[in-house]
Amino acid sequence: MTPLPLRMLAVRIAVLGLFLIILNACDAKFSSGKQERYLTSPVSRESLSDEVLAVGSLQAVDQVDIGAQVSGQLKKLAVRLGDSVHKNQLLAELDPVLPLNSLKAAQARSRRLEAEREAQVARVDLATFKWQSQSQMISEGATARQSFEEARVQLKIERANLASLDAQIQEAQIEVQTAEANLAFTRITAPMDGTVVSITTQQGQTVIAEQEAPVILKLANLSTMTIRAQVSEADIRRVQPGQAAYFTALGDSDTRHPAILRDIEPAPQNFLASQSGSDSSRFASAVFYAALFDVENPDSTLRIGQTAQVHILLATASNALTIPLAALNSREPNGGAKVRVLENHAAVTERGIHVGISNELNAEVIDGLNEGEEVILGELQQDADE
């Protein structure tokens, strides 16, 4: 049997070892809790940009409605939807019978008036001869005064008739030119290079052009597209023509298309509606301004009507030191700011820094912090038993 003093010594040693284990566990727990009291983020390098976001739709820069300027039946449709056409290429042709008949009638009237003019010139020559004879005879006293006056008046009448015929001939020539133009209008040609994006009238249909020009098809130049982006009134003061931008099309968010802000429309998009509406509806609706961006489309991958997510770049910084915007405790107009830094995973110090551009998430650090340092975003919620 073990002697009592040795047994007591063994018990004491066991109790002391258990106490040391519990003490180490508590110390580790308190130390770990001290390190994890704060939510931190490292100072890192990345590209940063301050942007205005807007949503818009793609349109062709040049898009025209091709219509008919004369009435008639669409005799021939020379293109199909999606065809590429060149300037002055035949697109459609109306039945030319009626315009051709009108031209022939105008030309016949013009020829008839020209013949009448020749006859009238002969009458003027005859009246002139008679008046000259009467003038000679009256000076010699060989004719009556009445005969002389009749010759003079007749000459004026024949000259007036000739002037009237000249006016009628001019009018007939205008009618010929109008008929020629109407006949030419039956052949509808492309006013520019482009693509047929819509056909609204089919071959065999009758078009009526008395009130307004009926649209036969739509032609667009898809080599350059325009984005009409809706910029809110809160952001419109921050953007201006000439700023760089990029956009992504719906369904292809990985491809960035560069663009330049060409123009900003001076009136909001709902301007006309707001002028005719009531004051309550005018203030209830959101106000957006149309910002126009041009983008090249050489391979025609962009299409009319596509939705575009536009990023207007106000400022950019590459490989810049950045911290989350939530780390800034205060910010001054001159770029100064205060942050809290966790040093050696224990000590917390407040430090003044200078920041550059920022967006909704991050801010650029000009000086005051080094890469890898931990800035405090906030305090973690502690357990009740701590």
Buried (B, 14 or more C-beta within 10 A) or exposed (E): EEEEEEEEEEEEEEEEEEEEEEEEEEEEEEEEEEEEBBBBBEBEEEEBBBBBEBBBBBBBBBBBEBBBBBBBEBBBBBBEEEBEBEEEBEBBBBBBEBBBEBBEEBBEBBEEBEEBBEEBEEBBEEBBEBBEBBEEBBEEEEBEEEBBEBBBEBBEEBBEBBEEBEEBBEEBBEBBEBBBEBBBBBBBBBEBBBBBBBBEBEEEEEBEBEEEEBBBBBBBBBBBBBBBBBBEEEBBEEBEEEBEBBBBBEEEEEEEBEBEBBEBEEEBBBEEEBEEBEEEEBEEEEBBBBBBBBBEBEEEEBEBEBBBBBBBBBEBBEEBBBBBBBBBEEBEEEBEBBBBBBEEEEEEEEBEBBBBBBBEEBBBBBEBBEEEBBBBBEEEEEEEEE
